[in-house]
């Protein structure tokens, strides 16, 4: 079940997941706290056994939901957690959902395509840590 972030102690759990999953591009706990204070950001979580199994950080750009980060713990992948998060975002309104994904992240790209996203553009040399391009994907 999807929950909105209501307990700031969950931010430290998200920060730990950020470090594990995103390494060099992880948001720090301080950055997460600052984002949480801005109305346009939304944090949605899925819990399993009282722990966060997955989360999404959304930015409401008025005419598009921008997925800033979406992550699922390794032990909960292929359990429908990511799909549940994407379906919930779709239920929020009839505006497009946009995200960026590393060009070499084939698993994520296939997951997004399976869930109705299409690649609409490429940002060359987008990721400063590796120089990889980012694919911009949208679901209408």
Contact map, one row per residue, 1 for C-alpha under 8 A:
11100000000000000000000000000000000000000000011000000000000000000000000000000000000000000000000000000000000000000000000000000000000000000000
11110000000000000000000000000000000000000001111000000000000000000000000000000000000110010000000000000000000000000000000000000000000000000000
11111000000000000000000000000000000000000001110000000000000000000000000000000000000000000000000000000000000000000000000000000000000000000000
01111100000000000000000000000000000000000111100000000000000000000000000000000000000000000000000000000000000000000000000000000000000000000000
00111111010000000000000000000000000000000111100000000000000000000000000000000000000000000000000000000000000000000000000000000000000000000000
00011111000000000000000000000000000000000000000000000000000000000000000000000000000000000000000000000000000000000000000000000000000000000000
00001111111000000000000000000000000000000000000000000000000000000000000000000000000000000000000000000000000000000000000000000000000000000000
00001111111100000000000000000000100000000000000000000000000000000000000000000000000000000000000000000000000000000000000000000000000000000000
00000011111110000000000000000000000000000000000000000000000000000000000000000000000000000000000000000000000000000000000000000000000000000000
00001011111111000000000000000000000000000000000000010000000000000000000000000000000000000000000000000000000000000000000000000000000000000000
00000011111111100000000000001001100000000000000000000000000000000000000000000000000000000000000000000000000000000000000000000000000000000000
00000001111111110000000000001000000000000000000000000000000000000000000000000000000000000000000000000000000000000000000000000000000000000000
00000000111111111000000000000000000000000000000000010000000000000000000000000000000000000000000000000000000000000000000000000000000000000000
00000000011111111100000000001000000000000000000000010010000000000000000000000000000000000000000000000000000000000000000000000000000000000000
00000000001111111110000001111001000000000000000000000000000000000000000000000000000000000000000000000000000000000000000000000000000000000000
00000000000111111111000000000000000000000000000000000000000000000000000000000000000000000000000000000000000000000000000000000000000000000000
00000000000011111111110000000000000000000000000000000000000000000000001010000000000000000000000000000000000000000000000000000000000000000000
00000000000001111111111001110000000000000000000000000000000000000000001000000000000000000000000000000000000000000000000000000000000000000000
00000000000000111111111101100000000000000000000000000000000000000000000000000000000000000000000000000000000000000000000000000000000000000000
00000000000000011111111000000000000000000000000000000000000000000000000000000000000000000000000000000000000000000000000000000000000000000000
00000000000000001111111001000000000000000000000000000000000000000000001010000000000000000000000000000000000000000000000000000000000000000000
00000000000000001111111111000000000000000000000000000000000000000000000000000000000000000000000000000000000000000000000000000000000000000000
00000000000000000111111111000000000000000000000000000000000000000000000000000000000000000000000000000000000000000000000000000000000000000000
00000000000000000010011111000000000000000000000000000000000000000000000000000000000000000000000000000000000000000000000000000000100000000000
00000000000000000000011111100000000000000000000000000000000000000000000000000000000000000000000000000000000000000000000000000000100000000000
00000000000000100110111111110000000000000000000000000000000000000000000000000000000000000000000000000000000000000000000000000000000000000000
00000000000000100110000011111011000000000000000000000000000000000000000000000000000000000000000000000000000000000000000000000000000000000000
00000000000000100100000001111111000000000000000000000000000000000000000000000000000000000000000000000000000000000000000000000000000000000000
00000000001101100000000000111111100000000000000000000000000000000000000000000000000000000000000000000000000000000000000000000000000000000000
00000000000000000000000000011111110000000000000000000000000000000000000000000000000000000000000000000000000000000000000000000000000000000000
00000000000000000000000000111111111000000000000000000000000000000000000000000000000000000000000000000000000000000000000000000000000000000000
00000000001000100000000000111111111100000000000000000000000000000000000000000000000000000000000000000000000000000000000000000000000000000000
00000001001000000000000000001111111110000000000000000000000000000000000000000000000000000000000000000000000000000000000000000000000000000000
00000000000000000000000000000111111111000000000000000000000000000000000000000000000000000000000000000000000000000000000000000000000000000000
00000000000000000000000000000011111111001000000000000000000000000000000000000000000000000000000000000000000000000000000000000000000000000000
00000000000000000000000000000001111111101110000000000000000000000000000000000000000000000000000000000000000000000000000000000000000000000000
00000000000000000000000000000000111111101000000000000000000000000000000000000000000000000000000000000000000000000000000000000000000000000000
00000000000000000000000000000000011111111000000000000000000000000000000000000000000000000000000000000000000000000000000000000000000000000000
00000000000000000000000000000000000111111100000000000000000000000000000000000000000000000000000000000000000000000000000000000000000000000000
00000000000000000000000000000000000001111100000000000000001110000000000000000000000000000000000000000000000000000000000000000000000000000000
00000000000000000000000000000000001111111110000000000000111100000000000000000000000000000000000000000000000000000000000000000000000000000000
00011000000000000000000000000000000100111111000000000000111100000000000000000000000000000000000000000000000000000000000000000000000000000000
00011000000000000000000000000000000100001111100000000011110000000000000000000000000000000000000000000000000000000000000000000000000000000000
01111000000000000000000000000000000000000111110000000011100000000000000000000000000010000000000000000000000000000000000000000000000000000000
01111000000000000000000000000000000000000011111000011111000000000000000000000000000010000000000000000000000000000000000000000000000000000000
11100000000000000000000000000000000000000001111100011110000000000000000000000000100010000000000000000000000000000000000000000000000000000000
11000000000000000000000000000000000000000000111111111100000000000000000000000000000000000000000000000000000000000000000000000000000000000000
00000000000000000000000000000000000000000000011111111000000000000000000000000000000000000000000000000000000000000000000000000000000000000000
00000000000000000000000000000000000000000000001111100000000000000000000000000000000000000000000000000000000000000000000000000000000000000000
00000000000000000000000000000000000000000000001111110000000000000000000000000000000000000000000000000000000000000000000000000000000000000000
00000000000000000000000000000000000000000000001111111000000000000000000000000000000000000000000000000000000000000000000000000000000000000000
00000000010011000000000000000000000000000000111101111110000000000000000000000000000000000000000000000000000000000000000000000000000000000000
00000000000000000000000000000000000000000000111100111110000000000000000110010000100000000000000000000000000000000000000000000000000000000000
00000000000000000000000000000000000000000000111000011111000000000000011110010000110000000000000000000000000000000000000000000000000000000000
00000000000001000000000000000000000000000011110000011111100000000000111100000000000010000000000000000000000000000000000000000000000000000000
00000000000000000000000000000000000000000011100000000111110000000011111000000000000010000000000000000000000000000000000000000000000000000000
00000000000000000000000000000000000000001111000000000011111000000011110000000000000000000000000000000000000000000000000000000000000000000000
00000000000000000000000000000000000000001110000000000001111100001111100000000000000000000000000000000000000000000000000000000000000000000000
00000000000000000000000000000000000000011100000000000000111110001111000000000000000000000000000000000000000000000000000000000000000000000000
00000000000000000000000000000000000000011100000000000000011111111100000000000000000000000000000000000000000000000000000000000000000000000000
00000000000000000000000000000000000000010000000000000000001111111100000000000000000000000000000000000000000000000000000000000000000000000000
00000000000000000000000000000000000000000000000000000000000111111000000000000000000000000000000000000000000000000000000000000000000000000000
00000000000000000000000000000000000000000000000000000000000111111000000000000000000000000000001100000000000000000000000000000000000000000000
00000000000000000000000000000000000000000000000000000000000111111100000000000000000000000000001111000000000000000000000000000000000000000000
00000000000000000000000000000000000000000000000000000000011111111110000000000000000000000000001111000000000000000000000000000000000000000000
00000000000000000000000000000000000000000000000000000000011110011111000000000000000000000000000011100000000000000000000000000000000000000000
00000000000000000000000000000000000000000000000000000001111000001111110000000000000000000000000011110000000000000000000000000000000000000000
00000000000000000000000000000000000000000000000000000001111000000111110000000000000000000000000000100000000000000000000000000000000000000000
00000000000000000000000000000000000000000000000000000011110000000011111000000000000000000000000000000000000000000000000000000000000000000000
00000000000000000000000000000000000000000000000000000111100000000011111100000000010000000000000000000000000000000000000000000000000000000000
00000000000000001100100000000000000000000000000000000111000000000000111110000000010000000000000000000000000000000000000000000000000000000000
00000000000000000000000000000000000000000000000000001110000000000000011111011000110000000000000000000000000000000000000000000000000000000000
00000000000000001000100000000000000000000000000000001100000000000000001111111000000000000000000000000000000000000000000000000000000000000000
00000000000000000000000000000000000000000000000000000000000000000000000111111000000000000000000000000000000000000000000000000000000000000000
00000000000000000000000000000000000000000000000000000000000000000000000011111000000000000000000000000000000000000000000000000000000000000000
00000000000000000000000000000000000000000000000000001100000000000000000111111110100000000000000000000000000000000000000000000000000000000000
00000000000000000000000000000000000000000000000000000000000000000000000111111111110000000000000000000000000000000000000000000000000000000000
00000000000000000000000000000000000000000000000000000000000000000000000000011111100000000000000000000000000000000000000000000000000000000000
00000000000000000000000000000000000000000000000000000000000000000000000000011111100000000000000000000000000000000000000000000000000000000000
00000000000000000000000000000000000000000000000000000000000000000000000000001111111100000000000000000000000000000000000000000000000000000000
00000000000000000000000000000000000000000000010000001100000000000000000100011111111110000000000000000000000000000000000000000000000000000000
00000000000000000000000000000000000000000000000000000100000000000000011100001001111111000000000000000000000000000000000000000000000000000000
00000000000000000000000000000000000000000000000000000000000000000000000000000001111111100000000000000000000000000010000000000000000000000000
01000000000000000000000000000000000000000000000000000000000000000000000000000001111111110000000000000000000000000000000000000000000000000000
01000000000000000000000000000000000000000001110000000011000000000000000000000000111111111000000000000000000000000000000000000000000000000000
00000000000000000000000000000000000000000000000000000000000000000000000000000000011111111100000000000000000000000010000000000000000000000000
00000000000000000000000000000000000000000000000000000000000000000000000000000000001111111110000000000000000000000000000000000000000000000000
01000000000000000000000000000000000000000000000000000000000000000000000000000000000111111111000000000000000000000000000000000000000000000000
00000000000000000000000000000000000000000000000000000000000000000000000000000000000011111111100010000000000000000000000000000000000000000000
00000000000000000000000000000000000000000000000000000000000000000000000000000000000001111111110010000000000000000000000000000000000000000000
00000000000000000000000000000000000000000000000000000000000000000000000000000000000000111111110000000000000000000000000000000000000000000000
00000000000000000000000000000000000000000000000000000000000000000000000000000000000000011111110000000000000000000000000000000000000000000000
00000000000000000000000000000000000000000000000000000000000000000000000000000000000000001111111000000000000000000000000000000000000000000000
00000000000000000000000000000000000000000000000000000000000000000000000000000000000000000111111100000000000000000000000000000000000000000001
00000000000000000000000000000000000000000000000000000000000000111000000000000000000000000000111110000000000000000000000000000000000000000001
00000000000000000000000000000000000000000000000000000000000000111000000000000000000000000000011111000000000000000000000000000000000000000111
00000000000000000000000000000000000000000000000000000000000000011110000000000000000000001100001111100000000000000000000000000000000000000111
00000000000000000000000000000000000000000000000000000000000000011110000000000000000000000000000111110000000000000000000000000000000000011110
00000000000000000000000000000000000000000000000000000000000000000111000000000000000000000000000011111000000000000000000000000000000000011100
00000000000000000000000000000000000000000000000000000000000000000010000000000000000000000000000001111100000000000000000000000000000001111000
00000000000000000000000000000000000000000000000000000000000000000000000000000000000000000000000000111110100110000000000000000000000001111000
00000000000000000000000000000000000000000000000000000000000000000000000000000000000000000000000000011111100000000000000000000010000111100000
00000000000000000000000000000000000000000000000000000000000000000000000000000000000000000000000000001111110000000000000000000000000111100000
00000000000000000000000000000000000000000000000000000000000000000000000000000000000000000000000000000111110000000000000000000000000100000000
00000000000000000000000000000000000000000000000000000000000000000000000000000000000000000000000000001111111110000000000000000000000000000000
00000000000000000000000000000000000000000000000000000000000000000000000000000000000000000000000000000011111111000000000000000000000000000000
00000000000000000000000000000000000000000000000000000000000000000000000000000000000000000000000000000000111111100000000000000000000000000000
00000000000000000000000000000000000000000000000000000000000000000000000000000000000000000000000000001000111111110000000000000000000000000000
00000000000000000000000000000000000000000000000000000000000000000000000000000000000000000000000000001000111111111000000000000000000000000000
00000000000000000000000000000000000000000000000000000000000000000000000000000000000000000000000000000000011111111100000000000000000000000000
00000000000000000000000000000000000000000000000000000000000000000000000000000000000000000000000000000000001111111110000000000000000000000000
00000000000000000000000000000000000000000000000000000000000000000000000000000000000000000000000000000000000111111111110000000000000000000000
00000000000000000000000000000000000000000000000000000000000000000000000000000000000000000000000000000000000011111111110000000000000000000000
00000000000000000000000000000000000000000000000000000000000000000000000000000000000000000000000000000000000001111111100000000000000000000000
00000000000000000000000000000000000000000000000000000000000000000000000000000000001001000000000000000000000000111111100000000000000000000000
00000000000000000000000000000000000000000000000000000000000000000000000000000000000000000000000000000000000000011111110000000000000000000010
00000000000000000000000000000000000000000000000000000000000000000000000000000000000000000000000000000000000000011111111000000000000000001111
00000000000000000000000000000000000000000000000000000000000000000000000000000000000000000000000000000000000000011001111100000000000000001110
00000000000000000000000000000000000000000000000000000000000000000000000000000000000000000000000000000000000000000000111110000000000000111100
00000000000000000000000000000000000000000000000000000000000000000000000000000000000000000000000000000000000000000000011111000000000000111100
00000000000000000000000000000000000000000000000000000000000000000000000000000000000000000000000000000000000000000000001111100000000000111000
00000000000000000000000000000000000000000000000000000000000000000000000000000000000000000000000000000000000000000000000111110000000011110000
00000000000000000000000000000000000000000000000000000000000000000000000000000000000000000000000000000000000000000000000011111100000011110000
00000000000000000000000000000000000000000000000000000000000000000000000000000000000000000000000000000000000000000000000001111100001111000000
00000000000000000000000000000000000000000000000000000000000000000000000000000000000000000000000000000000000000000000000000111111001111000000
00000000000000000000000000000000000000000000000000000000000000000000000000000000000000000000000000000000000000000000000000111111001111000000
00000000000000000000000000000000000000000000000000000000000000000000000000000000000000000000000000000100000000000000000000001111111111000000
00000000000000000000000000000000000000000000000000000000000000000000000000000000000000000000000000000000000000000000000000001111111100000000
00000000000000000000000110000000000000000000000000000000000000000000000000000000000000000000000000000000000000000000000000000011111000000000
00000000000000000000000000000000000000000000000000000000000000000000000000000000000000000000000000000000000000000000000000000011111100000000
00000000000000000000000000000000000000000000000000000000000000000000000000000000000000000000000000000000000000000000000000011111111110000000
00000000000000000000000000000000000000000000000000000000000000000000000000000000000000000000000000000111000000000000000000011111011111000000
00000000000000000000000000000000000000000000000000000000000000000000000000000000000000000000000000000110000000000000000001111110001111100000
00000000000000000000000000000000000000000000000000000000000000000000000000000000000000000000000000011110000000000000000001111110000111110000
00000000000000000000000000000000000000000000000000000000000000000000000000000000000000000000000000011110000000000000001111100000000011111000
00000000000000000000000000000000000000000000000000000000000000000000000000000000000000000000000001111000000000000000001111100000000001111100
00000000000000000000000000000000000000000000000000000000000000000000000000000000000000000000000001111000000000000000111110000000000000111110
00000000000000000000000000000000000000000000000000000000000000000000000000000000000000000000000111100000000000000000111100000000000000011111
00000000000000000000000000000000000000000000000000000000000000000000000000000000000000000000000111000000000000000001110000000000000000001111
00000000000000000000000000000000000000000000000000000000000000000000000000000000000000000000011110000000000000000000100000000000000000000111
